[in-house]
């Protein structure tokens, strides 16, 4: 299940929110969290270039 959730940028957010609500006994999937963080950064950078491009 973790491999299906974490290619999506929200996977790390959902896992982090679950960890914050439940507490320390939830294991964060660090590889998936890093992958989702990387995807969020790439989407942010591509959005900045797209919307700042001169028309």
Secondary structure, DSSP 8 states (H G I E B T S, - for coil): -HHHHTTSTHHHHHHHHHHHHH-TTS---HHHHHHHHHHHHHHHHHHHHHHHS--
